[in-house]
Amino acid sequence: MAMQQIPVYAFTGFLDSGKTKFIQETMEDPRFNAGERTLILIFEEGEEEYDISTYPKQNVWLEVLDQQTVSKEELKALQKKYKAERVVAELNGMQQVGDLYMRFPENWAIAQEVMFADSTTIMAYNANMRNLVMDKLMGAQMIVFNRMTPGADVMPFHKLARAANRNIDILYDYTDGTTQFDEIQDPLPFDINAPVIEIKDEDYALWYRDVSEEPEKYNGKTVRFKAQVAMLRRDKNNMFAPGRFVMTCCVEDIQFCGIPCRYEGASGLESRSWVMVTAKITAENHPLYKGDVGPMLTALSVEKNAQPAEPDVATF
């Protein structure tokens, strides 16, 4: 018998960013709180406190836990104890989100992840703890920049959010009580409708993310870019993976980001050498994508000795 799926509503952000206030107000809304048995997990305690007495339905239980040490077994036991049908989690801003998710029970699934950011302090956090900021932005469906001054320039906040996550929704919460969704369009720095899409060295990371997130958009198109050669472990015959090392936020998260490419001369390429690739893109299934559709290249030409002027890691 299949286990019941438990939806998890995760709220991230740093201390005093507004997470508790938002959860409190959400639980007071009968549209969200219609009597479902809800377990609220508190991994960070701030000045705000929860008041269950104001909730329209009170099948709600609070548990304060240590995000660093909580185990999968503890979480399972709490769900069983309260017969919880869903979980609302207020996460600790000083901890990595993914580390906690790895310890969630198998039947817990993230239904929504929202990040809260105090507009008066988030840039300082980004300057000094960028890895923690990026960690939260990359998985969130929405970010709320609160305590915004009416008339303030929103572009720095827009750029911060979209540099990490092109699909994130952005909401500005102003001190005068008004809110506004971000409607700024982000044009790509390359023309995807050109006969050959030319990817500059500095735009590789952005293109890689875009083609990985929306491979169907590039289906049938031709692309040209410089990359390093990586050989595939499984598909060794007439295949390689041109790509670059990409840094999202800090040195610790540098990883090679390549795309599988069919090329009859692959065996003659030297690993880690630089090449200029011109290839046709198709959206296909491949073991690298673990059952999902992803981009596949078919090389039209591969030119050797194409090292870029600055062969450092690519960034956003």
N, C-alpha and C positions, 0 to 999 in steps of 0.2 A: 504493500500500500504506500503510495507516494506521500511524502511529508507535506504538510500545509506550507505554502509559501508565505513568508512574513515580509511585508513591505517595510523598508526602513527609510525614514525621512531624516536626512543628515543635514545639520546646520554647522558650517565651519566659519572660521574667522578668529581674530585675535581678541584678547580680553577687552571687555567694554565696547565691543563693536555692534551690539544690539541683538545678539542671538537670543538671549533669554526673553527679552521684551517681545520679540516677534513670536516666539513659540507660545508664550503666555497668551498673547492676543489671538493667535491662531486656534489654540485650544478653547478659547472663549467663544469662538465662532461655531454655531450649530451646523453650519454647512460642512465643516471639517470634523467636528466632534459630535457625531450622531449616536454615540453610545458604544463605539468600538472599544474593545479592551486594549488600552494603550499603555505601553511601558515607555516612560521617559528616562533615558540614560543621560546622566549629567557627568561629563568628563572634565568640566571646568566650572568652578564656582566663582561668580563675580558678585557685584553689589546687588544686582537684581535678584529677587527670589520668586519662586513659583507659588501661586495661590490657587490650589485646586478648588476651593470653595466657590470661585466665580465661574467655574465651568458648567455649561448647560447639562452635561452628562459627566458623571464622576467615576466611570470605570477606568481610572487613571492611577498609575503607581509611579513613584519617583525612586530612582536608585542613583546614588553618587558612587562613581567608580574611578579607578586609576587607569587612565588610557594606556600607560606604559606596561602595566602588569596584568590587566584583565585577560582572562583566557577564554577560549571557545567554550570550555566546559561550564565556566561561570555564567556566560551569556545564555547558554542552553538551559541551565538550571533556573535562571530568572524568568525566562520565557515560560517554562513549564510551571513555575511557582504561581505566576499571575495569569496563566492561560492567555497570554498576550496574543492579540490578533495583528498587531502592528507595533513598530518601534519608532520613537522619535529620539534622535541622538544629538546632543549638544557637544560638539567635539572641542578638544583642547587645541588652541591655536599654536602652541609651541611644539606640537607633535605632528609627525607625518600621518596624513590621512590613510594612505595605502597600508601602512603597518597595522592599523586597527582593522581595516577591511579584511586583511588576510586571516584574522582571527574570528571573523563572524561565522556563525553556524552555516552549514551548507544551504539551508533553506531560507536564509535571510538574503533579500535582494534589495539593492538600492533603488527606491522608487523615485527619489528626487534628492539632489544635493544642491544646497543654496549657500553661497558664501556672503558674509556680511563684512563690510569694511568701513571704518571710521575715516571719512575723507580727510580729516585733519592729521591723521597719523599714518595712513597706509603707505604713503610715499617713503616715510622714514623706515618703516618695516621693510619695504622693498629694497631700499638702499643697503640695509644692514643684514637682513635675513631673507634674501631673495629666494633661496631654495624653498623656504616654508611658504612664501606667498605663491610661488609658481605651483607648488604641490597642491594647494587648495584650488587655484584657478583652473588647473588643467582638467579636473574632474567635475566641476560645477556646471549645472545647467543655467544658473543665474547668479549674478552678483549684485548686491545692493550696496551702493555707496551712500551712506547716510551722513547726516549733519552737514549737508552741502549748503553753501551760501548761495541764495538766489542770484543769478547772473554770473556765477563763477564759470570759468573756462573748464569744460568737461573733457576736452581733448586729451590731457595727460592721463585721466582715468580710463578713457576709452582705449587708448594705446596700450596701457598696462594690461587691461583685461584681454584684449584681442591678440596681443602678442603671445599669450599663453593658450588661448582657446578661441578660435574663429567663430565657433557656434554658440558662444555664451550670450545669454540675454543680459542686458545691463539696465539697471534701474537706479535713478538718482532720487534720493529722498532728501528734500530741502527743509531747512530749519523753519520755514514759514508754513509747514504742513502740507505742501504740495509734493507730488511725485511726477516723474517723467521718465518714460522709457527712452533709451538711446536709439536714435534712428540714423546715425552716421553710417554711410556706406563705405566699405573698404575695397576700393578697386585693387585688383592684383597688379603687381609691377611688371607683368608680362601679358602678351596678347594671346589668349587661348584660341582665338579664331584665326590666327595667322596660318599660312600654309605650313610653316615650320615654327613651332613655339620655341623661341630662343630664351634659355634660362641663364641669366648672369650668375657668376660665382656667388655673389652676395645674396642671391634670391633662391638658392637651392633649398634651404631649410623650409622656406615658405611654400615652394612648389611641391616638395616632397609631402608635406603635411596635407596640402590641398588635394593632390592626386590620390593620396592614401585614404582621405576621408570621402572623396567623391570620385571614385575611379570611372563611373559611368559617364561623368561629364567630359572625360578625356577620351572616351572610346573612339577609336578610329583616327585619332589625331597624331601628328608627328611632332617629336620634341628633339631638341639638341641641347646638350649640356656637358660640362666637364665633370669627371668623376674618378674615383679610385676603383681599382678592380678588386672584387672579392669573389672567391670561388664558393659555390654552394656545396654543402656536405652531401645532399641527396642527389640532386640533378647535376651530375658532373659532366655529362655528355652534351657538348654544344650549348652549355649554359654558364652564365656568370651573373654577378649582381653588381652593376655599377652604382656607386653611391658616395657618400661623404660622412665623416664623423660630424655629428650635430650636438651642440650644447644648448639645452633648453634654458637653464638658469645658472648652473655652476659646474665646476670641473668634475664633481662627483657624478654628474648625470650624463656625461658624454657617452654617446653610443653611435655605432655605425648604422646609417640609414640608407639601405640600398634597395633596388627593385630588381626582381628576377628578369633576366634578359636572354632570349634565344639568340645564339650567334655561332655559326659554324666554326669560326676560328677561335673559339673560347680557349681551347687547349694551348694556344700559342701566346696567351696573355700572361703577364707576370703579376702575381698577387701584390696588391698595394701600389702598383704602377698607375700613372695617370693617363686617362684616355678621353678623347672627345667622342661622345656617342650621339649618333642620329638614329632614332628608332621610332617605330610605330607603336602606339599604346593601345592595348585592349584590356577590357575589364573581365577577369577570369577568376576561377577558383584555383588555388595553389596551396600546397601544404603549409607554406609560410603564413597563410592567412587563416589557418585552422578552420576551414569550412566556409569562411566568408569570401566574398568577391573582393579582389584587389587588383592593382595595376600590374600588367605584364608587358614587357617590352620585346619587340622583335627588331633586332638591329638592322639598319639599312647600311650603316657604315660605322666602323670603330677605328679612330685615328690614334696611334700611339704617341707618346711623348707630348702630352697636352697639359703639362703641369700648369696650374694657375699661378698668377703673380703672387698671391698670398695663399699658400696651401694650408693655412690653419683650419681649425674646425669651423663649420658653418653655424651660424646663430640666427635667431629670429630678429 
